[in-house]
């Protein structure tokens, strides 16, 4: 139904979409997730042609809608969009907001538009508000009206750009309930959202966006239970990451200590875990690896889970040195007794090793 080929979008200070390739099938309900600033809203706006891609092509029902010859208003009649802000006309009543586009763009009579509008208001649970003006409604009610207005054009595709982000927590549920109801109508939907439980419960596919494109995609179980790529896993599991690389024995150890302290303070890591992290890195790097590596190349990634307070330290380095077999028995014994778990893996052919150290919160 929708196909994107090498779509790129450039702004003066950023390139949110570098090379996006994707296929959206008829009936798909796709949750688009990822950190802020990774191009999720830009993706929807490009599909709806509110933003023009700088390069690449977008097809809708096998028609290239990025072609200069495309009749964009006609395409938009079949591709509705719900925005973060409600964009209702303040001088029109609720029913007039819903009737406007069907009358102007589809040529419906006022009576037909009114009848259809009232049906949609009943669908979103607001038929009693048909004569109200937008300023008489709550945020959740306004967003439900915006959804009804989109449905009034009977689109084949609905694009929802963070439809609950501007709402108070008490109003989010009512809008999500309406969207859940729409998910059973057979319409194709793409939903940008930061509500992970909602995203998982409503969709059949997930796009995780990062690094200028669709970094990973799959079923809800694939993405939320078994993500394959590092950035996806870190986002889903709410991991806070610190990384650094050590080249040579004369690296800035005090600088590393200061970096760890800052990282722990920023993420409010418990004192015991912070002290254990310091000790673990000092013993494994200073006392065990550096003395045995002729030309050290060590990459350290520290991941702290906000969900359970656990810390995982992944250390990749050149050579096949197993810390448990180190000549420095005292340091290894101190390391092992301080942390919760140590795992070692060696790739002998590549002469590379990985040590994972786990620190569980007491």
C-alpha positions in Angstrom: 0.0 0.0 0.0 2.8 2.5 1.0 6.4 2.0 -0.2 9.3 4.2 0.7 12.6 4.0 -1.3 15.7 5.7 -0.1 13.8 8.6 1.4 16.0 11.4 2.7 15.0 14.6 4.5 17.5 17.4 5.4 17.0 20.4 7.6 19.6 23.2 8.1 20.8 21.8 11.4 19.8 18.1 11.1 19.1 15.2 8.8 16.4 13.2 10.5 15.9 10.8 7.6 19.1 9.6 5.9 17.9 6.6 3.9 14.5 5.2 4.8 13.2 2.1 3.0 10.0 0.5 4.2 6.8 -1.2 3.0 3.4 -0.7 4.8 0.9 -3.4 3.8 -2.8 -2.9 3.7 -4.4 -3.4 7.1 -1.0 -3.0 9.0 -1.1 -1.2 12.3 2.4 0.1 12.8 3.8 1.7 16.0 6.7 4.0 15.3 8.9 4.4 18.3 12.3 5.7 19.2 14.1 8.5 21.0 13.2 12.1 20.5 14.7 13.7 17.4 15.1 10.5 15.4 12.6 11.5 12.6 9.4 9.7 13.6 7.1 12.7 13.0 9.1 13.7 10.0 8.5 10.3 8.5 4.7 10.7 8.8 4.8 14.2 7.5 6.8 13.0 4.4 4.3 10.2 3.8 1.5 12.7 3.9 3.6 15.2 1.8 3.4 17.9 4.5 7.2 17.7 4.1 8.8 17.1 0.8 11.6 14.5 0.9 14.9 15.9 -0.5 15.5 12.6 -2.3 14.0 9.2 -2.7 10.5 8.1 -3.7 7.2 7.4 -1.9 4.5 5.2 -3.5 0.9 5.0 -2.4 -1.2 2.3 -4.1 1.6 2.0 -6.7 1.4 5.7 -7.6 4.5 7.7 -6.9 3.2 10.5 -4.8 6.6 12.3 -4.7 6.3 12.9 -8.4 5.7 16.5 -9.5 2.7 15.2 -11.5 1.0 13.8 -8.4 -2.4 15.3 -7.4 -1.5 15.8 -3.7 -4.9 17.0 -2.5 -6.5 13.9 -3.9 -4.0 11.7 -2.2 -4.6 13.4 1.1 -8.3 12.6 0.9 -7.3 8.9 1.3 -4.6 9.5 3.9 -5.8 11.2 7.0 -3.5 12.7 9.7 -4.1 13.3 13.4 -1.6 15.8 14.9 -0.1 16.3 18.4 -2.0 19.6 18.5 -5.7 19.3 17.7 -5.9 22.0 15.0 -9.6 22.4 15.4 -11.2 25.6 14.1 -12.2 27.7 17.1 -14.9 29.6 15.4 -16.8 26.4 14.4 -18.8 24.1 16.5 -17.8 20.4 16.9 -20.1 19.2 14.2 -19.2 22.0 11.9 -15.5 21.1 12.3 -16.3 17.5 11.2 -18.6 18.5 8.3 -16.3 21.0 6.7 -13.9 18.8 4.7 -16.6 16.3 3.4 -18.6 19.2 2.1 -15.7 21.2 0.6 -13.6 18.3 -0.7 -16.0 15.5 -1.4 -19.1 17.5 -2.3 -21.4 16.0 0.3 -24.6 17.8 1.1 -24.9 19.5 4.4 -27.5 16.9 5.6 -25.3 13.9 4.5 -22.2 15.4 6.2 -24.2 16.1 9.3 -25.6 12.6 9.5 -22.1 11.1 9.0 -20.6 13.5 11.5 -23.1 12.5 14.2 -22.3 8.8 13.6 -18.6 9.6 14.1 -19.3 11.6 17.2 -21.2 8.6 18.6 -18.2 6.4 17.7 -15.8 8.6 19.7 -18.3 9.0 22.5 -19.0 12.7 22.1 -22.4 13.0 20.4 -23.6 15.2 23.2 -20.9 17.8 22.4 -21.9 18.4 18.8 -22.9 22.1 19.4 -20.0 22.9 21.6 -17.0 25.0 20.5 -13.5 23.7 20.9 -12.7 26.0 23.8 -15.5 24.3 25.8 -13.8 20.9 25.5 -11.0 19.2 27.5 -7.8 18.2 25.7 -8.9 14.5 25.5 -12.2 15.5 24.0 -10.5 17.8 21.4 -8.3 15.0 20.3 -11.2 12.6 19.9 -13.0 15.3 17.8 -9.8 15.5 15.7 -9.9 11.8 15.1 -13.6 12.0 14.2 -12.8 14.8 11.7 -10.1 12.6 10.1 -12.5 9.7 9.8 -15.1 11.9 8.1 -13.1 11.7 4.9 -13.2 7.9 5.1 -9.4 7.5 4.5 -7.7 4.3 3.7 -4.7 5.2 5.9 -4.6 7.1 9.2 -1.3 8.6 10.4 -1.3 9.6 14.0 1.6 11.8 15.2 1.9 11.3 19.0 -1.9 11.8 19.5 -1.6 11.7 23.3 1.6 13.8 23.9 -0.3 17.1 24.5 -2.7 15.5 27.0 -2.8 15.3 30.8 -2.3 11.8 32.0 -5.9 11.5 33.0 -7.0 12.1 29.4 -4.6 9.8 27.6 -6.7 6.7 28.3 -9.8 8.0 26.6 -8.0 8.8 23.3 -6.2 5.5 23.4 -9.5 3.7 23.8 -10.8 5.4 20.6 -7.7 4.4 18.7 -8.0 0.8 19.9 -11.5 0.8 18.6 -10.2 2.0 15.2 -7.6 -0.8 15.1 -10.4 -3.3 14.5 -11.9 -1.5 11.5 -9.3 -2.8 8.9 -7.8 0.6 8.2 -4.1 0.9 7.8 -2.6 2.9 10.6 0.8 4.3 11.6 1.1 5.7 15.1 4.0 7.6 16.5 3.9 7.2 20.2 6.1 7.2 23.4 3.5 5.1 25.2 5.3 1.7 25.0 2.5 -0.5 26.5 0.0 1.1 24.2 2.3 0.6 21.2 2.8 -3.0 22.0 -0.9 -3.8 22.6 -2.3 -2.2 19.4 0.1 -3.0 16.6 1.1 -5.9 14.4 4.4 -4.3 13.4 6.9 -1.9 15.1 9.3 0.5 13.5 12.2 1.5 15.9 13.8 4.6 14.5 17.3 5.7 15.1 20.5 6.8 13.2 18.5 8.4 10.4 16.2 5.5 9.5 14.3 2.5 10.5 17.0 1.0 12.7 15.0 -2.2 13.5 11.6 -3.5 12.7 9.6 -6.6 13.6 6.5 -7.9 15.5 5.7 -6.5 18.9 7.3 -9.6 20.5 10.4 -9.2 18.4 11.0 -5.6 19.4 9.7 -5.5 22.9 10.8 -8.9 24.1 13.8 -9.8 22.0 15.3 -6.8 20.2 18.3 -7.8 18.2 20.2 -4.5 17.9 21.9 -2.6 20.7 20.1 0.8 20.4 16.7 -0.9 20.3 17.5 -3.0 23.4 18.8 0.0 25.3 15.7 2.1 24.4 13.2 -0.7 25.2 14.8 -1.6 28.5 15.4 2.0 29.6 19.1 1.6 29.8 21.4 4.6 30.4 24.7 4.1 28.6 28.2 5.3 29.1 31.0 4.3 26.6 34.7 4.9 26.3 37.7 3.4 24.6 41.2 2.9 26.0 44.1 3.0 23.6 47.4 2.2 25.3 48.6 1.9 28.9 48.9 5.6 29.5 45.3 6.4 29.3 43.7 9.1 31.5 42.6 7.0 34.5 41.5 10.0 36.7 39.5 11.2 33.8 37.7 7.8 33.6 37.0 8.0 37.3 35.5 11.5 36.9 33.4 10.3 34.0 32.0 7.4 36.0 31.2 9.7 38.9 29.3 12.1 36.6 27.4 9.2 35.0 26.4 7.8 38.4 25.2 11.2 39.6 23.2 12.0 36.5 21.4 8.6 36.8 21.1 8.6 40.6 22.9 5.3 40.9 23.0 3.9 44.5 26.2 4.5 46.4 27.0 0.7 46.8 26.5 0.1 43.0 28.7 3.2 42.2 31.5 2.0 44.5 31.3 -1.6 43.0 31.4 -0.2 39.5 34.6 1.8 40.3 36.2 -1.2 41.9 35.3 -3.5 39.0 36.7 -1.3 36.3 39.8 -0.6 38.2 40.5 -4.3 38.8 39.6 -5.6 35.4 41.3 -2.7 33.4 44.2 -1.5 35.6 45.2 -4.7 37.3 44.3 -7.5 34.9 44.1 -6.4 31.3 46.6 -3.6 30.8 49.6 -5.5 32.3 48.9 -8.4 29.9 48.0 -6.6 26.7 51.0 -5.6 24.6 49.0 -3.0 22.5 45.8 -2.4 24.4 42.6 -1.6 22.6 39.7 -1.8 25.1 36.1 -0.6 24.6 33.9 -0.3 27.7 30.1 0.1 27.7 28.3 0.6 31.0 24.5 0.1 30.9 22.4 1.0 33.9 18.8 -0.1 34.0 16.3 2.5 35.4 13.8 -0.3 35.7 15.6 -2.5 38.2 18.9 -0.7 39.1 21.1 -3.4 37.5 24.4 -2.5 35.8 26.0 -4.4 33.0 29.6 -3.6 32.0 30.6 -5.0 28.6 34.4 -4.9 28.0 35.6 -5.8 24.5 39.4 -6.1 24.0 42.1 -7.5 21.7 43.7 -10.7 22.7 42.4 -13.9 24.3 43.0 -13.2 27.9 40.6 -14.9 30.3 40.5 -12.8 33.5 39.9 -15.9 35.6 43.3 -17.3 34.4 45.2 -14.0 35.1 48.4 -14.2 37.1 46.9 -11.5 39.3 44.8 -13.9 41.4 44.2 -11.3 44.1 42.6 -8.8 41.7 40.4 -11.4 40.1 39.4 -12.7 43.5 38.5 -9.2 44.7 36.6 -8.6 41.4 34.6 -11.9 41.6 33.7 -11.3 45.3 32.4 -7.8 44.6 30.2 -8.2 41.6 27.2 -10.4 41.0 28.3 -12.3 37.9 31.2 -12.4 35.4 30.9 -13.9 31.9 33.8 -14.4 29.5 33.7 -15.1 25.8 36.6 -15.5 23.4 36.8 -15.3 19.6 40.1 -17.0 19.1 40.3 -16.6 15.3 39.8 -12.9 15.6 41.9 -12.7 18.7 39.1 -10.8 20.5 37.5 -11.3 23.9 34.4 -10.0 25.7 33.9 -9.8 29.4 30.4 -9.0 30.9 30.3 -7.9 34.5 26.9 -7.7 36.2 26.2 -5.6 39.3 22.8 -6.2 40.8 21.3 -3.7 43.2 21.0 -4.8 46.8 
